[in-house]
Amino acid sequence: MSLITPERQVAFDVLRRTFERDEHTEVAFREEAANRELAGRSRAQAQRLAYGAVQRRGTTDWVVASFMKQKSRRPDPAVAAALRLGIFELLFSDGTPDHAAVDQAVSLVRAAGADHAAGFANALLRRTLRERDSLNEKLADDSTADKAAIAHSIPDWLARLWWEELGGERARGVMAAANRPPERAVRVNTARLTVEEAVERFSGPDLDLTPAEGPWPLAPSELLVARGSLAAIEEAAGEGLVVSQTRGSAAVVEVLDPLPEERILDLCAGPGIKTGQIAARVGRMGNMVSVEPSEERAHEVAAQLERLGFHHGLVVEVDARSGEIMSGFDRVLVDAPCSDLGALASRPDARWRKSPALIERVAELQEEILDRAAGFLRGGGSLVYSTCTISKRENSDQALMLADRHGLVIDDLGARAPHLADPHDPRFLQLMPDRDHTTGFFIARLIGQG
């Protein structure tokens, strides 16, 4: 048995914690990497292996099932984790010598006390290696929803949902994007420093910061796309000079377009990323109320505003569906709880935690919140509804029903940004991770009669 590298041991342990203990991959990884004191390139390699193997579980499990003689049998959990890591390296990880991927996976099986399965794991991995070209040919075929689910490691139900709602071509693109590195961007807190100062201060050999690009509303002037190591600006984020935020997230506040001295209601504020963006827009003369039902997340919102240097916002810990909240707001933002299907690339295990039942549960919650939100709007005011998901039930269906129930007028956002128009109703926006290279946000703006 060869010595297992710390990077693979961490990835293996993260896989086991994710799928055997139902722990979140990101939390498990941070703890395992800290326990083994991984840093720099070693930590980056361990993260790439862990996150990639978690994301690609559907594909690697298909390979194992294809080679199993007894189709009803499943490998023991430790063996399954080692195979998921080993097959991921053989099929999807550039730069790993084939013999190392096989040898390390078998060593992980033995180290986990599953010596009886070492021969089986070795044979299966070597067969994967021998038949790799044939497997890659099969995985290149994503001509149907079921084949696309295997090729892109997406749950069957979700592949079929996107296939039906988006069509095959767009569905394939969205699924493929879920396995690519997510966008990394930062919003400059222009109350503390200018965008130009931020670029000059933080750009260097390991980090490149460039202005955001894309059609309105994807390129707010204070947003910078980051390429390279973010270590140089982590301390700056703690000081409130910058905030990690994708272009998709920032686009929501661009559409809200809060103006100085207006009364703004941020109805689902936690953890406060968009809240800080709103506070910067309205200035100290504005009246901003942020609502969050969770005590912990309400504290996060308050801490975020404090860190950014904004003291003109009121944070209220109350349930938006039933709590006492003022009315007569000029603009209301409902960045609602959702299934997060537009953010799968940044959350390795998220795809395995979603279900049609979840979509229905959050849709019912969204409807309750939106009904209350309409009552907080002054006549002629605007309500922006957003989610970070790609699901007709949670998005265009909700916005259309809201407009119908409360007599709100739909603002035609698609006329201003036709390239980003929602596929089900072009008056709304639906950002797509594959096309727009950011989180898949849905955005609607509705105007109150008055």
NUPA-582362 format. One line per 3 residues: number of its first residue (from 0); their letters; for each residue x, y, z of C-alpha. Coordinates in steps of 0.25 Angstrom, whole numbers, plus 2048, in hexadecimal, padded with zeros to 3 digits. Layout:
NUM> a> X,Y,Z  ...
% end
This chain:
0> msl> 800,800,800  806,80D,7FC  806,81A,805
3> itp> 7F9,821,802  7FB,830,7FF  7F5,83A,809
6> erq> 7ED,840,7FD  7E6,833,7FA  7E4,82F,808
9> vaf> 7DD,83C,80A  7D4,83A,7FE  7D1,82C,802
12> dvl> 7CD,831,810  7C4,83C,80A  7BD,832,801
15> rrt> 7BA,829,80C  7B5,834,815  7AC,83A,80A
18> fer> 7A5,82D,806  7A6,825,812  7A3,82F,81D
21> deh> 79C,839,814  7A5,844,817  7A7,850,80E
24> tev> 7B3,84F,806  7B8,85D,808  7B8,85B,817
27> afr> 7BE,84E,817  7C9,852,80E  7CD,85E,816
30> eea> 7CE,856,822  7D6,84A,81C  7DF,854,815
33> anr> 7E2,85B,822  7E4,84E,82A  7EF,84A,820
36> ela> 7F4,859,81F  7F3,859,810  7F6,867,809
39> grs> 7F9,86D,7FC  7FA,863,7F0  7F8,857,7F9
42> raq> 7EB,85C,7FE  7E7,860,7F0  7E9,852,7EB
45> aqr> 7E2,84C,7F7  7D6,855,7F4  7D6,852,7E5
48> lay> 7D6,843,7E8  7CB,844,7F3  7C2,84D,7EC
51> gav> 7C3,847,7DE  7C1,839,7E4  7B5,83D,7EB
54> qrr> 7AF,844,7DF  7B2,838,7D6  7AC,82E,7DF
57> gtt> 7A1,82B,7D5  7AB,828,7CA  7B5,820,7D2
60> dwv> 7AA,818,7D8  7A4,815,7CA  7B2,80F,7C6
63> vas> 7B3,806,7D2  7A5,801,7D0  7A8,7FF,7C1
66> fmk> 7B4,7F5,7C5  7AD,7EE,7D1  7A9,7E0,7CD
69> qks> 79E,7E0,7D8  796,7ED,7D5  78F,7ED,7E2
72> rrp> 79B,7ED,7EA  7A2,7FA,7EF  7B0,7FC,7F4
75> dpa> 7B2,7FE,803  7B2,80D,806  7C1,80E,808
78> vaa> 7C3,807,7FB  7B9,80F,7F4  7C0,81C,7F8
81> alr> 7CE,817,7F3  7C8,813,7E6  7C1,820,7E4
84> lgi> 7CE,827,7E7  7D6,81E,7DE  7CD,81E,7D2
87> fel> 7CB,82D,7D3  7DA,82E,7D2  7DB,824,7C6
90> lfs> 7D0,82B,7BE  7D0,83A,7C2  7DD,83E,7C9
93> dgt> 7E8,843,7C0  7F6,841,7C5  7F4,835,7CD
96> pdh> 7FD,829,7C9  7F3,81D,7C7  7FB,814,7CF
99> aav> 7FB,81E,7DB  7EC,81F,7DA  7EA,810,7DA
102> dqa> 7F4,80D,7E5  7F0,818,7EE  7E1,814,7ED
105> vsl> 7E5,805,7F1  7ED,80A,7FC  7E1,812,802
108> vra> 7D9,805,801  7E3,7FE,809  7E6,809,813
111> aga> 7D7,80A,816  7D7,7FB,81A  7D1,7F5,80E
114> dha> 7DC,7EC,809  7D2,7E2,804  7CE,7EC,7FA
117> agf> 7DC,7F1,7F5  7DC,7E7,7EA  7CF,7EA,7E5
120> ana> 7D2,7F9,7E5  7DF,7F7,7DE  7D8,7EF,7D3
123> llr> 7CD,7F9,7D1  7D6,805,7D1  7E0,7FE,7C7
126> rtl> 7D4,7FA,7BE  7D0,809,7BE  7DE,80C,7BA
129> rer> 7DD,802,7AE  7CF,806,7AA  7D1,815,7AC
132> dsl> 7D0,819,79D  7C3,811,79C  7BD,817,7A9
135> nek> 7C1,825,7A4  7B9,822,797  7AD,81E,79F
138> lad> 7AE,82A,7A8  7AF,833,79C  7A1,82F,798
141> dst> 797,838,79F  78C,837,795  781,834,79F
144> adk> 77E,839,7AD  782,82B,7B2  78F,82B,7AB
147> aai> 792,839,7AF  78F,836,7BE  79A,82C,7BD
150> ahs> 7A4,834,7B4  7A3,840,7BD  7A0,839,7CA
153> ipd> 793,840,7CD  787,839,7D4  77E,832,7CA
156> wla> 772,83B,7CF  779,848,7CD  77E,844,7BF
159> rlw> 770,841,7BB  76B,84E,7C1  775,857,7BA
162> wee> 773,84F,7AD  764,851,7AD  765,860,7B1
165> lgg> 771,865,7AA  773,85B,79E  77E,852,79C
168> era> 789,85B,797  787,865,7A3  785,85A,7AD
171> rgv> 792,853,7A8  79A,861,7AA  794,863,7B8
174> maa> 798,855,7BC  7A6,856,7B7  7A8,864,7BE
177> anr> 7A4,85E,7CB  7B2,856,7CA  7BA,862,7C7
180> ppe> 7C1,86B,7D1  7B8,876,7D5  7B9,885,7D3
183> rav> 7C1,88C,7DD  7BF,89B,7DE  7BF,8A6,7E9
186> rvn> 7B7,8B3,7EB  7C0,8BF,7EF  7BA,8C6,7FB
189> tar> 7BB,8D4,7F4  7B8,8DB,801  7C6,8D7,805
192> ltv> 7CE,8D7,7F9  7CC,8D8,7EA  7CC,8CD,7E0
195> eea> 7D9,8D2,7DA  7E0,8D2,7E7  7DB,8C4,7EA
198> ver> 7E1,8BF,7DD  7EE,8C6,7DF  7EF,8C1,7EE
201> fsg> 7EB,8B2,7EC  7EF,8AE,7DE  7FC,8A7,7DE
204> pdl> 804,89B,7D9  7FA,891,7DF  7ED,899,7DD
207> dlt> 7E7,8A1,7D1  7DB,8AA,7D3  7D3,8AF,7C7
210> pae> 7C6,8B7,7C5  7BA,8AE,7C4  7B5,8AC,7B6
213> gpw> 7A7,8A9,7B0  79A,8B0,7AC  792,8B7,7B6
216> pla> 790,8B4,7C1  79D,8AB,7C2  7A8,8B5,7C3
219> pse> 7A6,8BE,7CF  7B1,8C8,7CF  7B6,8C4,7DD
222> llv> 7B7,8B5,7D9  7C4,8AF,7D6  7C6,8A1,7D0
225> arg> 7D2,89A,7D7  7DB,890,7D1  7E6,889,7DA
228> sla> 7E8,888,7E9  7DE,890,7F1  7E7,88F,7FD
231> aie> 7EC,89D,7FA  7DE,8A3,7FD  7D9,89A,808
234> eaa> 7DE,8A3,812  7D8,8AF,80B  7CA,8A8,80B
237> geg> 7CB,8A7,81A  7CE,8B6,81B  7C2,8B9,812
240> lvv> 7CA,8BE,806  7C4,8B4,7FD  7B9,8A9,7FD
243> sqt> 7B9,89C,7F5  7AD,89C,7EC  7AA,897,7DE
246> rgs> 7A5,89F,7D3  798,898,7D3  796,89B,7E2
249> aav> 79A,8AA,7DF  791,8AB,7D3  785,8A9,7DC
252> vev> 788,8B7,7E3  78B,8BD,7D6  77C,8BA,7D2
255> ldp> 777,8BE,7DF  77E,8CC,7DC  77D,8D2,7EA
258> lpe> 77F,8E1,7EA  784,8EA,7F5  779,8EE,800
261> eri> 76F,8E3,7FC  769,8DA,805  76E,8CC,802
264> ldl> 769,8BE,808  772,8B2,807  769,8A7,80B
267> cag> 772,89B,80B  77F,8A1,80E  788,897,814
270> pgi> 794,896,813  794,8A4,80F  79C,8A4,802
273> ktg> 791,8AC,7FA  78E,8B4,806  79B,8BA,806
276> qia> 79A,8BD,7F8  78D,8C4,7FA  793,8CC,806
279> arv> 79E,8D1,7FD  793,8D6,7F2  789,8DD,7FC
282> grm> 794,8E4,804  792,8EA,812  785,8F1,80E
285> gnm> 77E,8E5,80A  775,8DD,813  778,8CE,812
288> vsv> 772,8C2,819  777,8B4,819  76F,8A9,81D
291> eps> 774,89B,821  76D,890,829  779,889,82E
294> eer> 780,88F,83A  78E,88A,835  78C,88F,827
297> ahe> 786,89C,82C  793,89E,834  79B,89B,827
300> vaa> 793,8A6,820  796,8B0,82B  7A5,8AC,82C
303> qle> 7A6,8AE,81D  7A1,8BC,81D  7AA,8BF,829
306> rlg> 7B6,8BA,822  7B3,8C2,815  7B1,8CF,81E
309> fhh> 7A2,8D0,81B  79A,8D4,828  78D,8D9,821
312> glv> 786,8CC,81F  77D,8C6,829  77D,8B6,82A
315> vev> 771,8B0,82F  770,8A1,834  762,89D,830
318> dar> 75B,893,827  757,89B,81A  74B,892,819
321> sge> 744,897,826  74D,8A1,82D  74A,8B0,82F
324> ims> 751,8B8,824  74F,8C6,820  749,8C9,812
327> gfd> 749,8D4,807  757,8D0,802  75C,8D6,7F5
330> rvl> 763,8C9,7F1  762,8BB,7F7  76C,8AF,7F4
333> vda> 767,8A1,7F6  774,899,7F4  76C,88C,7F8
336> pcs> 770,87F,7FE  771,875,7F2  777,868,7ED
339> dlg> 784,86F,7E9  785,867,7DC  78C,873,7D6
342> ala> 798,871,7DF  79C,863,7DE  7AA,866,7D9
345> srp> 7AD,86D,7E6  7A7,862,7F0  7AD,854,7EC
348> dar> 7A3,84C,7F4  796,855,7F1  791,84D,7E5
351> wrk> 790,840,7EE  788,847,7F8  77D,84D,7EF
354> spa> 770,846,7EB  762,84A,7E4  75C,84A,7F2
357> lie> 766,855,7F7  762,85D,7EB  753,85C,7EF
360> rva> 756,85F,7FD  75E,86C,7FA  754,870,7F0
363> elq> 749,870,7FA  752,878,803  756,882,7F8
366> eei> 747,884,7F5  744,888,804  750,892,804
369> ldr> 74C,898,7F7  73D,89B,7FC  742,8A2,808
372> aag> 74D,8AA,800  742,8AF,7F7  73B,8B6,802
375> flr> 748,8BD,807  749,8C4,7F9  745,8D3,7F7
378> ggg> 73C,8D6,7EB  745,8D7,7DF  751,8D1,7E7
381> slv> 759,8C5,7E1  75A,8B7,7E6  766,8AE,7E2
384> yst> 764,89F,7E3  771,897,7E1  776,889,7E4
387> cti> 783,882,7E1  77C,876,7DA  778,871,7CC
390> skr> 76A,86C,7CF  75D,871,7C8  755,86D,7D4
393> ens> 75D,876,7DD  760,881,7D3  757,886,7C8
396> dqa> 74B,87E,7CD  74C,886,7DA  74E,893,7D4
399> lml> 742,892,7CB  739,88D,7D6  73E,898,7DF
402> adr> 73A,8A3,7D5  72D,89C,7D3  729,89C,7E1
405> hgl> 72D,8AA,7E5  72B,8B1,7D8  73A,8B5,7D6
408> vid> 73F,8B9,7C9  74B,8B1,7C3  757,8B9,7BF
411> dlg> 75C,8B4,7B2  76B,8B1,7B6  76D,8A8,7AA
414> ara> 76B,8B4,7A0  777,8BB,7A7  77F,8AE,7A7
417> phl> 77A,8A4,79D  786,89B,79D  782,898,7AC
420> adp> 773,897,7AA  76C,88B,7B2  769,880,7A8
423> hdp> 75B,87F,7AD  757,88E,7AE  761,898,7A7
426> rfl> 75D,8A3,7B0  765,89C,7BB  774,899,7BC
429> qlm> 77A,88C,7BE  789,88B,7BF  78F,87E,7BA
432> pdr> 79C,879,7C0  7A1,874,7B2  79E,880,7AA
435> dht> 7A0,88B,7B4  7AB,884,7BC  7A5,888,7C9
438> tgf> 79B,883,7D3  78D,880,7CD  784,88B,7D3
441> fia> 776,88D,7CF  772,89C,7D0  764,8A2,7CF
444> rli> 760,8B1,7D1  751,8B4,7D4  74B,8C2,7D6
447> gqg> 740,8C5,7E0  734,8CD,7DB  732,8DB,7E0
% end
